[in-house]
Amino acid sequence: MKTIAVIGLGNRGGVYCSYFKTDEKVKIVSVLDVSADALKEAREKYGVEEKNLFSDEEEFFKEKRADVALIATLDRLHYRQTMKALSLGYDVILEKPVSPSYEECKKIADAAKAAGKKVIVCHNLRYTPFYMTMKILLSEGAIGDVVSFEQAENVGFGHYMCSFVRGKWKSSEETSPIILQKCCHDLDIIYWMIGKKCVKLSSFGSLGFYRAEHAPENAAVKCVDCVYKDCPYNAKYFYLKSPESLCVPYGFDKSEENIVKYLSDDDNPYGKCVFKSDNDVSDRQTVNMLFEGGITATLLMHGFANATHRITKIYGTKGVMYGSLEKGVITVETYDGKKYEKDVNKSIKGVSHSGGDERLSRDVAEYLDGGRKAIGISFVEDSVYSHKLAFSAEESKLTGKEIYPGDNL
Ligand SMILES: NC(=O)c1ccc[n+]([C@@H]2O[C@H](COP(=O)([O-])OP(=O)(O)OC[C@H]3O[C@@H](n4cnc5c(N)ncnc54)[C@H](O)[C@@H]3O)[C@@H](O)[C@H]2O)c1
């Protein structure tokens, strides 16, 4: 059994902890979080002893508190906290992105190697029955050799506006550009499935819609004050219909009255007009890639889907394989006229990320406890390479140039 110290018990930290709590291979023994609500949750939900709860980072890192550090703070803290954890001899489970700075990503990979420690990056899509089955089918030669790969990350407009217009990832400067933040998963899936390095890429994208010039006439800054009461983007209209989408602290009372009060607060970004927010990340972006062996791949991302869904289509020398992650059905058609489906829905456990979060938690716990290494497990070197594709895409988008990512980190 391995002990875990959690650094950042917010949304993501809480998801993993909810699975670790029922896994005998791991035990949550310590938590560092600056939020009193998070420490309350650690005490009440996970039974962490008072003496092992920390709000002060310096105090927490004075000594090693567990075998493994789960780092699930926001992006810009990952580098500092991972380097401290590695220097104390922790193995690390690290939320993506590794860091919004490519140089820092590389330094983390180097430090892990030098310390002889594992840094496992939370690429939860790899653990979904959908992508795991696709990976196995490919390795069995179900469609021959891969020729071309098509990945679409259709972000639901509700999710886009909550996270990327009003929410935690609205600013590239504060967190990271969306092509890294959201699509590092897609780029990782493309790289993992193809299994080769990217020779060159180009990317286009922009923030085209969620801008001041698209605000309707006389729209208010705060949606509770706005005359456009049933505008689909109106925060009050939207969150009263979908309170589960509202980002609130542990124990928040989601009654109608309390939600309206919360959205009325001048300092609350979730109550703001989507055309008057201080967001800057792209609401559409494409990446066009050439991999070794002449394999081509495209990634499409946009924030205008009715509901979030990913679609993957892989063309090979003997057939084609395709499906939607959320539907959980993979269709294989081969050029000898055969067609069959793999329905992975029965293998999906846990609701979040199409079963990826639960599988990741179980597989990582098993591996760190000395057990089997599941095929999805992604160490930092691999993740940093797929992150490199995201950094390259952002560079191409901004400069208009083709980028040559190369073989190395
Ligand atoms: N794998 C995925 O699919 C996925 C999905 C969403 C987010 N993420 C990533 O997960 C990470 C966390 O996102 P989240 O939505 O859980 O954020 P969050 O804001 O819900 O959680 C972050 C937690 O860190 C705490 N914190 C802030 N400063 C701290 C500090 N100095 N020391 C310790 N704790 C501190 C906050 O109080 C909060 O509890 C981000 O890097 C994000 O990119 C991954």
The ligand as a Gaussian input file, in Angstrom:
#p B3LYP/6-31G(d) Opt

LIG

0 1
 N       -7.170000      15.687000     -16.800000
 C       -8.179000      16.460000     -17.130000
 O       -8.997000      16.104000     -17.949000
 C       -8.336000      17.798000     -16.489000
 C       -9.567000      18.456000     -16.524000
 C       -9.672000      19.706000     -15.908000
 C       -8.569000      20.261000     -15.303000
 N       -7.375000      19.614000     -15.324000
 C       -6.181000      20.203000     -14.691000
 O       -6.262000      19.969000     -13.295000
 C       -5.629000      21.028000     -12.587000
 C       -6.561000      21.502000     -11.473000
 O       -7.775000      21.972000     -12.030000
 P       -9.087000      22.051000     -11.124000
 O      -10.232000      22.270000     -12.025000
 O       -9.129000      20.893000     -10.185000
 O       -8.783000      23.380000     -10.325000
 P       -9.399000      23.799000      -8.915000
 O       -9.276000      25.273000      -8.856000
 O      -10.740000      23.183000      -8.732000
 O       -8.416000      23.124000      -7.870000
 C       -7.148000      23.643000      -7.551000
 C       -6.952000      23.538000      -6.046000
 O       -5.642000      24.025000      -5.741000
 C       -5.740000      24.806000      -4.558000
 N       -4.583000      25.696000      -4.498000
 C       -4.430000      26.957000      -5.013000
 N       -3.205000      27.428000      -4.722000
 C       -2.558000      26.446000      -4.053000
 C       -1.257000      26.307000      -3.511000
 N       -0.338000      27.280000      -3.601000
 N       -0.930000      25.151000      -2.892000
 C       -1.831000      24.144000      -2.774000
 N       -3.085000      24.223000      -3.260000
 C       -3.437000      25.347000      -3.882000
 C       -7.052000      25.525000      -4.693000
 O       -7.513000      25.999000      -3.444000
 C       -7.927000      24.397000      -5.246000
 O       -8.509000      23.634000      -4.212000
 C       -5.286000      22.094000     -13.609000
 O       -3.915000      22.056000     -13.898000
 C       -6.082000      21.701000     -14.835000
 O       -5.450000      22.022000     -16.036000
 C       -7.256000      18.394000     -15.876000

